[in-house]
Amino acid sequence: QKPLASASIAQVHKARLLSGEEVVIKVQKPGIDESLKTDLGFLYSAARILEFIQPEWERTSLSGVTGDLRASMLEELDFNKEAKNTIE
């Protein structure tokens, strides 16, 4: 079935419960968690190497920015946390 919406880590689909109630579900793309962890780990490592090679870049906190990006993106993979946030 064609998704209602699609993004980098998930797709949104219409569904119907056994009760007949129509709902919308968010489905994480298969293998996206490992792929994202690998890619973001590479970015962080590259930032650290660049800071080592060019010490003046350390002031830009390139590794800090990539670390924050990694944490934020990995949090996006936690659909249970996202569901709790919608209830609150």
N, C-alpha and C positions, 0 to 999 in steps of 0.2 A: 504494500500500500504506500502511496506517495505521502511523504511527511508534510505536516502543516508548516514546519519550519526546520531549518537545518543550520547548524553552526559547526565550529571546528571540533568540538568534543561530543556533541549529542544531536539527536533529532527529536522532534516533537510530533506525536501521532495522536489521532483520535482513536478512542477505544470505547467499547461498551461492556459494562460489568454484567455478570450473570443476572443481576436484578433488573437489567435493562437501562440503568443509568448510564448516560454518556459522560465520558471523562476524557481528559487529555493526559497523556503520559510522556515522560521524557526518557529517552533511551540513550545510554552512553554508547558511543561507537566502540566496537570490539577492539581491544588491544590499545586503546588510546592512552590508558594510564601508564603503561610501560614505555610507550613511544614518547609521551610527554616528559616523563621522568628522565629518560635518556637524553632527549634534546636539551632540556633545561640544565641537566648536569653538565653537558658539554659546554653550554654557554657560560656557566659559572666557572668551570675550569679554564676556559679561554680567557675570561676576564681576569682571573688570578694570574695567569701566565703573562698577559699583557701588562698588568701592574708590576710584575717582577721584572720584565724586560724594560719597561718604561716607568721607573719609580715615580716620576712626576704625575703619572696618571692615577696613582693611588689616591691623590687628593680628590679626584672626581668620584671616588667611591664606586667605581665600576662594578666591583664584585658585590658591594652592598646593594646596588640597584638590581643586579641580576639575581641576587639572593632573595630580595623582596619580591621580584617578579616570579621566581620559582615558587615561593611560599603561596603567593596569591593564586597562581595558576593551578597548583596542586589542590588548593582549597576548593576550586571550582569543580573538581572531580567528586567531591563529597556531596552526593545528592541527598543523603539523609540530613545533613546539616542544612542544606538549602530548603528542604521540606519543613524542618523545624522553624526556620526563619520566616516562612510564609504563614505559619500558624500564629506566630507571636505578633 
